[in-house]
Amino acid sequence: MEPPHNPPTLTATDRLRPWIAQWIGANWLWHAKFLSGTETSATQAHRPGPCVPRHLLTPAFSSLTDDVTPTPVEFDIEIDSHGFHEAQVRAVPHTGKGLFGAPLPEFRLTNLSPSSPLRDHENTGALAIFAFRPGPGPASPNCRLWICRNPDETDVANDLIGPVEPGFPAPWGPP
């Protein structure tokens, strides 16, 4: 006999539902992924920081065109789940490996402060939801981030945005 599944308590998820409702929209580009140990510095990586697909940042920065080798860009991130402002995050071009070893053009977010929730090894394996709002010209776009703080929040996020599998990031938004 299976133990009964207890639904998430309102206190554990009361901020996540309105956060998703507030930042979803036609102009927002979303990216959800589980943070790896390399990304959170749990493995003592040389350059910790999460990777974001290039196509999510291209609409936000005029310097990132398809026919030019990408250059690093800087912007601020609001980590709403933790009430943390990350200033001047640097998105550095990085070619990762996709499924079956195919090159995957992406950016690694670096220049994170030592106290950033993105560098907290306790967040290894946590679901992170990035929301990017493209801005006109070279101005910094809005970037909002939610890092699920417990399994209840992860369950609620999966119910609202669809399932995200570890190792398979889920980007969505306008094409």
N, CA and C atoms as an extended XYZ file, in Angstrom:
525
Properties=species:S:1:pos:R:3:atomname:S:1:resname:S:1:resid:I:1 pbc="F F F"
N         0.839       -1.186        0.000 N   MET     1
C         0.000        0.000        0.000 CA  MET     1
C         0.880        1.244        0.000 C   MET     1
N         0.583        2.168       -0.905 N   GLU     2
C         1.351        3.404       -1.000 CA  GLU     2
C         0.925        4.388        0.074 C   GLU     2
N         1.914        5.099        0.634 N   PRO     3
C         1.526        6.130        1.589 CA  PRO     3
C         0.789        7.248        0.858 C   PRO     3
N        -0.159        7.900        1.525 N   PRO     4
C        -0.895        8.969        0.851 CA  PRO     4
C         0.037       10.137        0.521 C   PRO     4
N        -0.171       10.720       -0.650 N   HIS     5
C         0.622       11.880       -1.050 CA  HIS     5
C         0.008       13.112       -0.420 C   HIS     5
N         0.808       13.793        0.348 N   ASN     6
C         0.321       15.016        0.971 CA  ASN     6
C         0.536       16.180        0.016 C   ASN     6
N        -0.519       16.942       -0.268 N   PRO     7
C        -0.328       18.097       -1.151 CA  PRO     7
C         0.557       19.130       -0.479 C   PRO     7
N         1.256       19.931       -1.273 N   PRO     8
C         2.128       20.953       -0.692 CA  PRO     8
C         1.332       21.910        0.189 C   PRO     8
N         1.951       22.326        1.250 N   THR     9
C         1.294       23.288        2.130 CA  THR     9
C         1.345       24.671        1.490 C   THR     9
N         0.382       25.494        1.824 N   LEU    10
C         0.328       26.828        1.266 CA  LEU    10
C         1.570       27.626        1.633 C   LEU    10
N         2.083       27.428        2.837 N   THR    11
C         3.251       28.206        3.254 CA  THR    11
C         4.495       27.844        2.452 C   THR    11
N         4.583       26.612        1.968 N   ALA    12
C         5.765       26.203        1.209 CA  ALA    12
C         5.736       26.720       -0.225 C   ALA    12
N         4.545       27.026       -0.729 N   THR    13
C         4.439       27.389       -2.142 CA  THR    13
C         3.690       28.696       -2.365 C   THR    13
N         3.385       29.431       -1.325 N   ASP    14
C         2.532       30.605       -1.477 CA  ASP    14
C         3.144       31.700       -2.329 C   ASP    14
N         4.452       31.764       -2.469 N   ARG    15
C         5.092       32.791       -3.292 CA  ARG    15
C         5.372       32.308       -4.716 C   ARG    15
N         5.518       31.006       -4.915 N   LEU    16
C         5.879       30.490       -6.234 CA  LEU    16
C         4.753       30.647       -7.251 C   LEU    16
N         3.528       30.298       -6.875 N   ARG    17
C         2.405       30.391       -7.821 CA  ARG    17
C         2.230       31.816       -8.357 C   ARG    17
N         2.164       32.833       -7.485 N   PRO    18
C         2.029       34.190       -8.026 CA  PRO    18
C         3.260       34.646       -8.809 C   PRO    18
N         4.443       34.136       -8.446 N   TRP    19
C         5.654       34.501       -9.176 CA  TRP    19
C         5.548       34.023      -10.621 C   TRP    19
N         5.165       32.783      -10.815 N   ILE    20
C         5.018       32.249      -12.170 CA  ILE    20
C         3.937       33.015      -12.919 C   ILE    20
N         2.819       33.305      -12.259 N   ALA    21
C         1.730       34.046      -12.902 CA  ALA    21
C         2.172       35.462      -13.280 C   ALA    21
N         2.988       36.085      -12.455 N   GLN    22
C         3.416       37.464      -12.717 CA  GLN    22
C         4.397       37.559      -13.875 C   GLN    22
N         5.316       36.623      -13.980 N   TRP    23
C         6.385       36.759      -14.969 CA  TRP    23
C         6.131       35.996      -16.259 C   TRP    23
N         5.001       35.320      -16.346 N   ILE    24
C         4.695       34.644      -17.600 CA  ILE    24
C         4.032       35.664      -18.528 C   ILE    24
N         4.296       35.588      -19.783 N   GLY    25
C         3.693       36.523      -20.723 CA  GLY    25
C         4.315       36.400      -22.092 C   GLY    25
N         3.745       37.111      -23.036 N   ALA    26
C         4.164       36.996      -24.431 CA  ALA    26
C         5.602       37.446      -24.656 C   ALA    26
N         6.105       38.371      -23.849 N   ASN    27
C         7.460       38.882      -24.081 CA  ASN    27
C         8.522       38.159      -23.276 C   ASN    27
N         8.144       37.243      -22.441 N   TRP    28
C         9.111       36.579      -21.562 CA  TRP    28
C         9.588       35.277      -22.166 C   TRP    28
N        10.876       35.016      -22.034 N   LEU    29
C        11.478       33.755      -22.454 CA  LEU    29
C        11.854       33.003      -21.181 C   LEU    29
N        11.450       31.772      -21.105 N   TRP    30
C        11.661       30.984      -19.895 CA  TRP    30
C        12.657       29.860      -20.149 C   TRP    30
N        13.323       29.474      -19.093 N   HIS    31
C        14.263       28.356      -19.154 CA  HIS    31
C        14.244       27.693      -17.781 C   HIS    31
N        13.919       26.421      -17.745 N   ALA    32
C        13.891       25.689      -16.476 CA  ALA    32
C        14.879       24.543      -16.547 C   ALA    32
N        15.621       24.360      -15.461 N   LYS    33
C        16.613       23.287      -15.424 CA  LYS    33
C        16.934       22.949      -13.979 C   LYS    33
N        17.454       21.765      -13.780 N   PHE    34
C        17.978       21.382      -12.472 CA  PHE    34
C        19.447       21.788      -12.433 C   PHE    34
N        19.850       22.442      -11.368 N   LEU    35
C        21.223       22.918      -11.243 CA  LEU    35
C        22.171       21.760      -10.940 C   LEU    35
N        23.259       21.686      -11.685 N   SER    36
C        24.243       20.625      -11.485 CA  SER    36
C        25.289       21.064      -10.466 C   SER    36
N        26.085       20.118      -10.012 N   GLY    37
C        27.157       20.413       -9.069 CA  GLY    37
C        28.214       21.329       -9.657 C   GLY    37
N        28.470       21.204      -10.957 N   THR    38
C        29.424       22.092      -11.616 CA  THR    38
C        28.896       23.518      -11.624 C   THR    38
N        27.608       23.676      -11.811 N   GLU    39
C        27.011       25.010      -11.885 CA  GLU    39
C        26.955       25.706      -10.523 C   GLU    39
N        26.773       24.952       -9.449 N   THR    40
C        26.636       25.556       -8.120 CA  THR    40
C        27.953       25.601       -7.352 C   THR    40
N        29.013       25.148       -7.925 N   SER    41
C        30.354       25.078       -7.344 CA  SER    41
C        30.507       23.968       -6.316 C   SER    41
N        29.580       23.031       -6.293 N   ALA    42
C        29.717       21.888       -5.384 CA  ALA    42
C        30.904       21.016       -5.780 C   ALA    42
N        31.306       21.055       -7.042 N   THR    43
C        32.447       20.251       -7.516 CA  THR    43
C        33.735       21.064       -7.551 C   THR    43
N        33.690       22.278       -7.000 N   GLN    44
C        34.847       23.171       -6.993 CA  GLN    44
C        35.310       23.490       -8.411 C   GLN    44
N        34.346       23.647       -9.318 N   ALA    45
C        34.659       23.964      -10.712 CA  ALA    45
C        35.360       25.309      -10.805 C   ALA    45
N        36.179       25.437      -11.837 N   HIS    46
C        36.938       26.675      -12.059 CA  HIS    46
C        36.003       27.861      -12.301 C   HIS    46
N        34.962       27.661      -13.075 N   ARG    47
C        34.012       28.723      -13.419 CA  ARG    47
C        32.594       28.271      -13.099 C   ARG    47
N        32.168       28.352      -11.839 N   PRO    48
C        30.809       27.919      -11.539 CA  PRO    48
C        29.795       28.894      -12.118 C   PRO    48
N        28.633       28.383      -12.385 N   GLY    49
C        27.536       29.194      -12.899 CA  GLY    49
C        26.700       28.387      -13.868 C   GLY    49
N        25.394       28.631      -13.866 N   PRO    50
C        24.520       27.862      -14.753 CA  PRO    50
C        24.699       28.253      -16.212 C   PRO    50
N        24.387       27.323      -17.084 N   CYS    51
C        24.421       27.575      -18.521 CA  CYS    51
C        23.004       27.865      -19.014 C   CYS    51
N        22.912       28.810      -19.949 N   VAL    52
C        21.637       29.215      -20.532 CA  VAL    52
C        21.788       29.146      -22.049 C   VAL    52
N        20.816       28.556      -22.748 N   PRO    53
C        20.920       28.488      -24.214 CA  PRO    53
C        21.059       29.879      -24.838 C   PRO    53
N        21.880       29.947      -25.862 N   ARG    54
C        22.169       31.218      -26.534 CA  ARG    54
C        20.907       31.879      -27.080 C   ARG    54
N        19.975       31.083      -27.597 N   HIS    55
C        18.790       31.673      -28.231 CA  HIS    55
C        17.898       32.419      -27.234 C   HIS    55
N        18.063       32.191      -25.942 N   LEU    56
C        17.282       32.953      -24.962 CA  LEU    56
C        17.863       34.342      -24.722 C   LEU    56
N        19.170       34.484      -24.877 N   LEU    57
C        19.803       35.783      -24.656 CA  LEU    57
C        19.912       36.616      -25.929 C   LEU    57
N        19.903       35.978      -27.096 N   THR    58
C        20.060       36.697      -28.357 CA  THR    58
C        19.031       37.810      -28.530 C   THR    58
N        17.738       37.597      -28.254 N   PRO    59
C        16.775       38.696      -28.427 CA  PRO    59
C        16.995       39.853      -27.456 C   PRO    59
N        17.688       39.617      -26.361 N   ALA    60
C        17.871       40.648      -25.342 CA  ALA    60
C        19.051       41.572      -25.621 C   ALA    60
N        20.001       41.121      -26.407 N   PHE    61
C        21.206       41.904      -26.640 CA  PHE    61
C        21.456       42.043      -28.130 C   PHE    61
N        21.548       43.272      -28.600 N   SER    62
C        21.770       43.509      -30.020 CA  SER    62
C        23.150       43.017      -30.459 C   SER    62
N        24.092       42.907      -29.527 N   SER    63
C        25.439       42.453      -29.885 CA  SER    63
C        25.497       40.949      -30.160 C   SER    63
N        24.451       40.228      -29.823 N   LEU    64
C        24.430       38.778      -30.027 CA  LEU    64
C        23.625       38.440      -31.269 C   LEU    64
N        24.255       38.577      -32.422 N   THR    65
C        23.585       38.231      -33.671 CA  THR    65
C        24.039       36.850      -34.103 C   THR    65
N        23.244       36.232      -34.946 N   ASP    66
C        23.532       34.858      -35.376 CA  ASP    66
C        24.786       34.744      -36.237 C   ASP    66
N        25.164       35.812      -36.939 N   ASP    67
C        26.291       35.703      -37.862 CA  ASP    67
C        27.615       36.193      -37.277 C   ASP    67
N        27.649       36.520      -36.016 N   VAL    68
C        28.863       37.035      -35.385 CA  VAL    68
C        29.217       36.145      -34.193 C   VAL    68
N        30.500       35.960      -33.973 N   THR    69
C        30.934       35.212      -32.801 CA  THR    69
C        30.468       35.965      -31.556 C   THR    69
N        29.769       35.304      -30.650 N   PRO    70
C        29.218       36.006      -29.490 CA  PRO    70
C        30.314       36.529      -28.552 C   PRO    70
N        30.019       37.643      -27.941 N   THR    71
C        30.912       38.241      -26.953 CA  THR    71
C        30.207       38.200      -25.599 C   THR    71
N        30.939       38.276      -24.505 N   PRO    72
C        30.290       38.281      -23.190 CA  PRO    72
C        29.385       39.502      -23.028 C   PRO    72
N        28.328       39.337      -22.271 N   VAL    73
C        27.408       40.425      -21.953 CA  VAL    73
C        27.176       40.435      -20.444 C   VAL    73
N        26.771       41.587      -19.913 N   GLU    74
C        26.504       41.715      -18.484 CA  GLU    74
C        25.078       42.175      -18.251 C   GLU    74
N        24.466       41.669      -17.188 N   PHE    75
C        23.124       42.091      -16.797 CA  PHE    75
C        22.904       41.725      -15.340 C   PHE    75
N        21.826       42.226      -14.764 N   ASP    76
C        21.477       41.936      -13.374 CA  ASP    76
C        20.416       40.851      -13.326 C   ASP    76
N        20.409       40.107      -12.235 N   ILE    77
C        19.407       39.061      -12.009 CA  ILE    77
C        18.770       39.293      -10.642 C   ILE    77
N        17.456       39.196      -10.605 N   GLU    78
C        16.729       39.176       -9.336 CA  GLU    78
C        16.417       37.724       -9.021 C   GLU    78
N        16.970       37.213       -7.927 N   ILE    79
C        16.682       35.842       -7.497 CA  ILE    79
C        15.559       35.950       -6.468 C   ILE    79
N        14.333       35.959       -6.982 N   ASP    80
C        13.155       36.256       -6.170 CA  ASP    80
C        12.889       35.222       -5.085 C   ASP    80
N        13.248       33.980       -5.322 N   SER    81
C        13.007       32.934       -4.321 CA  SER    81
C        13.787       33.185       -3.043 C   SER    81
N        14.919       33.835       -3.160 N   HIS    82
C        15.799       34.054       -2.015 CA  HIS    82
C        15.920       35.531       -1.646 C   HIS    82
N        15.191       36.413       -2.344 N   GLY    83
C        15.285       37.839       -2.067 CA  GLY    83
C        16.691       38.368       -2.266 C   GLY    83
N        17.326       37.969       -3.369 N   PHE    84
C        18.733       38.273       -3.605 CA  PHE    84
C        18.888       38.974       -4.947 C   PHE    84
N        19.633       40.053       -4.980 N   HIS    85
C        19.941       40.772       -6.226 CA  HIS    85
C        21.378       40.461       -6.618 C   HIS    85
N        21.537       39.928       -7.805 N   GLU    86
C        22.862       39.592       -8.333 CA  GLU    86
C        23.198       40.626       -9.400 C   GLU    86
N        24.156       41.496       -9.091 N   ALA    87
C        24.501       42.597       -9.989 CA  ALA    87
C        25.637       42.207      -10.932 C   ALA    87
N        25.552       42.676      -12.149 N   GLN    88
C        26.578       42.521      -13.172 CA  GLN    88
C        27.030       41.075      -13.372 C   GLN    88
N        26.045       40.208      -13.547 N   VAL    89
C        26.345       38.832      -13.925 CA  VAL    89
C        26.888       38.861      -15.338 C   VAL    89
N        27.877       38.070      -15.582 N   ARG    90
C        28.509       38.035      -16.900 CA  ARG    90
C        28.109       36.752      -17.606 C   ARG    90
N        27.537       36.872      -18.791 N   ALA    91
C        27.186       35.719      -19.619 CA  ALA    91
C        28.318       35.521      -20.618 C   ALA    91
N        29.046       34.426      -20.466 N   VAL    92
C        30.233       34.142      -21.269 CA  VAL    92
C        29.902       33.026      -22.267 C   VAL    92
N        30.249       33.210      -23.554 N   PRO    93
C        29.984       32.154      -24.535 CA  PRO    93
C        30.642       30.838      -24.108 C   PRO    93
N        29.896       29.770      -24.288 N   HIS    94
C        30.354       28.452      -23.862 CA  HIS    94
C        29.725       27.453      -24.818 C   HIS    94
N        30.507       26.526      -25.306 N   THR    95
C        29.956       25.476      -26.152 CA  THR    95
C        29.932       24.197      -25.347 C   THR    95
N        28.741       23.848      -24.905 N   GLY    96
C        28.570       22.622      -24.145 CA  GLY    96
C        28.266       21.477      -25.095 C   GLY    96
N        27.943       20.352      -24.514 N   LYS    97
C        27.582       19.190      -25.323 CA  LYS    97
C        26.122       18.869      -25.087 C   LYS    97
N        25.379       18.758      -26.187 N   GLY    98
C        23.985       18.369      -26.115 CA  GLY    98
C        23.880       16.857      -26.114 C   GLY    98
N        22.716       16.377      -26.436 N   LEU    99
C        22.520       14.932      -26.524 CA  LEU    99
C        23.460       14.344      -27.561 C   LEU    99
N        24.021       13.218      -27.269 N   PHE   100
C        24.905       12.496      -28.171 CA  PHE   100
C        26.148       13.289      -28.538 C   PHE   100
N        26.550       14.249      -27.695 N   GLY   101
C        27.788       14.980      -27.894 CA  GLY   101
C        27.734       16.104      -28.905 C   GLY   101
N        26.554       16.427      -29.443 N   ALA   102
C        26.456       17.520      -30.412 CA  ALA   102
C        26.739       18.851      -29.713 C   ALA   102
N        27.443       19.784      -30.373 N   PRO   103
C        27.721       21.082      -29.756 CA  PRO   103
C        26.428       21.836      -29.457 C   PRO   103
N        26.416       22.507      -28.327 N   LEU   104
C        25.250       23.252      -27.897 CA  LEU   104
C        25.680       24.679      -27.567 C   LEU   104
N        25.316       25.671      -28.410 N   PRO   105
C        25.728       27.046      -28.133 CA  PRO   105
C        24.963       27.596      -26.925 C   PRO   105
N        25.703       27.999      -25.933 N   GLU   106
C        25.079       28.497      -24.718 CA  GLU   106
C        25.995       29.512      -24.054 C   GLU   106
N        25.504       30.103      -23.000 N   PHE   107
C        26.275       31.042      -22.199 CA  PHE   107
C        26.328       30.528      -20.775 C   PHE   107
N        27.508       30.612      -20.163 N   ARG   108
C        27.647       30.291      -18.741 CA  ARG   108
C        27.578       31.609      -17.988 C   ARG   108
N        26.727       31.656      -16.975 N   LEU   109
C        26.593       32.852      -16.150 CA  LEU   109
C        27.674       32.832      -15.083 C   LEU   109
N        28.563       33.810      -15.139 N   THR   110
C        29.689       33.887      -14.215 CA  THR   110
C        29.667       35.233      -13.502 C   THR   110
N        30.722       35.529      -12.766 N   ASN   111
C        30.847       36.756      -11.990 CA  ASN   111
C        29.777       36.814      -10.899 C   ASN   111
N        29.439       35.650      -10.381 N   LEU   112
C        28.437       35.559       -9.320 CA  LEU   112
C        29.105       35.838       -7.985 C   LEU   112
N        28.399       36.515       -7.103 N   SER   113
C        28.975       36.808       -5.792 CA  SER   113
C        29.109       35.507       -4.994 C   SER   113
N        30.058       35.439       -4.074 N   PRO   114
C        30.257       34.214       -3.291 CA  PRO   114
C        29.029       33.808       -2.483 C   PRO   114
N        28.181       34.765       -2.135 N   SER   115
C        26.989       34.445       -1.342 CA  SER   115
C        25.749       34.209       -2.203 C   SER   115
N        25.917       34.160       -3.509 N   SER   116
C        24.788       33.967       -4.417 CA  SER   116
C        24.147       32.600       -4.223 C   SER   116
N        22.816       32.532       -4.232 N   PRO   117
C        22.147       31.231       -4.204 CA  PRO   117
C        22.520       30.351       -5.400 C   PRO   117
N        22.960       30.964       -6.502 N   LEU   118
C        23.397       30.175       -7.656 CA  LEU   118
C        24.726       29.476       -7.401 C   LEU   118
N        25.482       29.919       -6.409 N   ARG   119
C        26.752       29.269       -6.063 CA  ARG   119
C        26.657       28.437       -4.793 C   ARG   119
N        25.493       28.359       -4.216 N   ASP   120
C        25.299       27.607       -2.982 CA  ASP   120
C        25.191       26.119       -3.316 C   ASP   120
N        26.159       25.329       -2.850 N   HIS   121
C        26.151       23.903       -3.194 CA  HIS   121
C        24.921       23.183       -2.647 C   HIS   121
N        24.234       23.783       -1.689 N   GLU   122
C        22.985       23.199       -1.182 CA  GLU   122
C        21.883       23.238       -2.247 C   GLU   122
N        22.043       24.068       -3.271 N   ASN   123
C        21.062       24.155       -4.350 CA  ASN   123
C        21.379       23.216       -5.510 C   ASN   123
N        22.381       22.377       -5.359 N   THR   124
C        22.659       21.368       -6.379 CA  THR   124
C        21.444       20.444       -6.462 C   THR   124
N        20.933       20.261       -7.650 N   GLY   125
C        19.755       19.426       -7.853 CA  GLY   125
C        18.448       20.178       -7.730 C   GLY   125
N        18.488       21.464       -7.393 N   ALA   126
C        17.267       22.255       -7.279 CA  ALA   126
C        16.798       22.696       -8.664 C   ALA   126
N        15.491       22.781       -8.830 N   LEU   127
C        14.919       23.281      -10.070 CA  LEU   127
C        15.041       24.799      -10.092 C   LEU   127
N        15.646       25.336      -11.151 N   ALA   128
C        15.796       26.784      -11.322 CA  ALA   128
C        14.983       27.198      -12.538 C   ALA   128
N        14.195       28.271      -12.376 N   ILE   129
C        13.370       28.790      -13.457 CA  ILE   129
C        13.841       30.206      -13.763 C   ILE   129
N        14.401       30.393      -14.954 N   PHE   130
C        14.874       31.692      -15.411 CA  PHE   130
C        13.787       32.309      -16.288 C   PHE   130
N        13.539       33.600      -16.117 N   ALA   131
C        12.620       34.331      -16.991 CA  ALA   131
C        13.367       35.562      -17.510 C   ALA   131
N        13.523       35.636      -18.824 N   PHE   132
C        14.221       36.738      -19.470 CA  PHE   132
C        13.216       37.592      -20.232 C   PHE   132
N        13.322       38.896      -20.064 N   ARG   133
C        12.486       39.816      -20.829 CA  ARG   133
C        13.396       40.616      -21.743 C   ARG   133
N        13.324       40.358      -23.030 N   PRO   134
C        14.186       41.083      -23.957 CA  PRO   134
C        13.952       42.580      -23.867 C   PRO   134
N        15.041       43.324      -23.896 N   GLY   135
C        14.953       44.779      -23.847 CA  GLY   135
C        15.454       45.373      -25.144 C   GLY   135
N        15.027       46.574      -25.452 N   PRO   136
C        15.503       47.205      -26.684 CA  PRO   136
C        16.948       47.662      -26.545 C   PRO   136
N        17.705       47.531      -27.626 N   GLY   137
C        19.083       48.016      -27.650 CA  GLY   137
C        19.970       47.298      -26.658 C   GLY   137
N        21.085       47.930      -26.279 N   PRO   138
C        22.055       47.279      -25.405 CA  PRO   138
C        21.712       47.350      -23.919 C   PRO   138
N        20.559       47.904      -23.564 N   ALA   139
C        20.191       48.010      -22.148 CA  ALA   139
C        20.021       46.618      -21.545 C   ALA   139
N        20.278       46.518      -20.259 N   SER   140
C        20.136       45.232      -19.572 CA  SER   140
C        18.677       44.788      -19.576 C   SER   140
N        18.436       43.531      -19.907 N   PRO   141
C        17.065       43.034      -19.849 CA  PRO   141
C        16.709       42.688      -18.412 C   PRO   141
N        15.443       42.558      -18.182 N   ASN   142
C        15.026       42.039      -16.889 CA  ASN   142
C        15.287       40.542      -16.886 C   ASN   142
N        15.852       40.047      -15.832 N   CYS   143
C        16.025       38.605      -15.651 CA  CYS   143
C        15.554       38.283      -14.248 C   CYS   143
N        14.572       37.422      -14.160 N   ARG   144
C        14.035       36.983      -12.881 CA  ARG   144
C        14.388       35.504      -12.742 C   ARG   144
N        14.597       35.069      -11.529 N   LEU   145
C        14.989       33.683      -11.292 CA  LEU   145
C        14.308       33.173      -10.036 C   LEU   145
N        13.841       31.948      -10.118 N   TRP   146
C        13.303       31.259       -8.950 CA  TRP   146
C        14.056       29.946       -8.815 C   TRP   146
N        14.630       29.704       -7.637 N   ILE   147
C        15.277       28.430       -7.336 CA  ILE   147
C        14.390       27.730       -6.325 C   ILE   147
N        13.833       26.599       -6.712 N   CYS   148
C        12.934       25.865       -5.819 CA  CYS   148
C        13.682       25.455       -4.559 C   CYS   148
N        13.082       25.750       -3.414 N   ARG   149
C        13.764       25.548       -2.137 CA  ARG   149
C        13.431       24.230       -1.458 C   ARG   149
N        12.471       23.491       -2.009 N   ASN   150
C        12.094       22.214       -1.403 CA  ASN   150
C        11.317       21.387       -2.431 C   ASN   150
N        11.100       20.112       -2.144 N   PRO   151
C        10.372       19.259       -3.099 CA  PRO   151
C         8.943       19.740       -3.373 C   PRO   151
N         8.302       20.369       -2.387 N   ASP   152
C         6.948       20.880       -2.612 CA  ASP   152
C         6.939       21.937       -3.705 C   ASP   152
N         7.915       22.856       -3.675 N   GLU   153
C         7.983       23.882       -4.724 CA  GLU   153
C         8.277       23.261       -6.079 C   GLU   153
N         9.123       22.255       -6.108 N   THR   154
C         9.417       21.578       -7.376 CA  THR   154
C         8.157       20.929       -7.934 C   THR   154
N         7.360       20.295       -7.072 N   ASP   155
C         6.099       19.687       -7.512 CA  ASP   155
C         5.140       20.726       -8.071 C   ASP   155
N         5.018       21.850       -7.385 N   VAL   156
C         4.129       22.917       -7.851 CA  VAL   156
C         4.615       23.466       -9.185 C   VAL   156
N         5.932       23.694       -9.309 N   ALA   157
C         6.488       24.195      -10.566 CA  ALA   157
C         6.210       23.216      -11.706 C   ALA   157
N         6.413       21.936      -11.462 N   ASN   158
C         6.146       20.933      -12.498 CA  ASN   158
C         4.671       20.920      -12.886 C   ASN   158
N         3.780       21.141      -11.916 N   ASP   159
C         2.352       21.196      -12.221 CA  ASP   159
C         2.012       22.412      -13.082 C   ASP   159
N         2.674       23.533      -12.826 N   LEU   160
C         2.347       24.775      -13.519 CA  LEU   160
C         3.046       24.933      -14.862 C   LEU   160
N         4.282       24.486      -14.973 N   ILE   161
C         5.039       24.700      -16.221 CA  ILE   161
C         5.259       23.420      -17.016 C   ILE   161
N         4.913       22.291      -16.440 N   GLY   162
C         5.159       21.015      -17.088 CA  GLY   162
C         6.399       20.372      -16.509 C   GLY   162
N         6.548       19.077      -16.701 N   PRO   163
C         7.687       18.386      -16.101 CA  PRO   163
C         9.017       18.785      -16.720 C   PRO   163
N        10.015       18.893      -15.873 N   VAL   164
C        11.391       19.145      -16.293 CA  VAL   164
C        12.200       17.956      -15.825 C   VAL   164
N        12.943       17.363      -16.722 N   GLU   165
C        13.746       16.194      -16.385 CA  GLU   165
C        15.191       16.606      -16.143 C   GLU   165
N        15.849       16.026      -15.144 N   PRO   166
C        17.271       16.327      -14.927 CA  PRO   166
C        18.080       16.000      -16.179 C   PRO   166
N        18.955       16.927      -16.553 N   GLY   167
C        19.802       16.744      -17.731 CA  GLY   167
C        19.150       17.186      -19.029 C   GLY   167
N        17.862       17.559      -18.969 N   PHE   168
C        17.135       18.001      -20.162 CA  PHE   168
C        16.473       19.343      -19.862 C   PHE   168
N        17.190       20.465      -20.009 N   PRO   169
C        16.594       21.758      -19.732 CA  PRO   169
C        15.379       22.014      -20.611 C   PRO   169
N        14.443       22.788      -20.096 N   ALA   170
C        13.202       23.064      -20.818 CA  ALA   170
C        13.069       24.546      -21.118 C   ALA   170
N        13.507       24.994      -22.309 N   PRO   171
C        13.291       26.391      -22.685 CA  PRO   171
C        11.923       26.544      -23.335 C   PRO   171
N        11.279       27.680      -23.129 N   TRP   172
C        10.043       27.972      -23.816 CA  TRP   172
C         9.791       29.470      -23.815 C   TRP   172
N         8.834       29.863      -24.589 N   GLY   173
C         8.517       31.273      -24.752 CA  GLY   173
C         8.309       31.548      -26.219 C   GLY   173
N         8.207       32.812      -26.597 N   PRO   174
C         8.023       33.118      -28.005 CA  PRO   174
C         9.214       32.646      -28.834 C   PRO   174
N         8.990       32.128      -30.039 N   PRO   175
C        10.120       31.663      -30.863 CA  PRO   175
C        10.988       32.806      -31.327 C   PRO   175
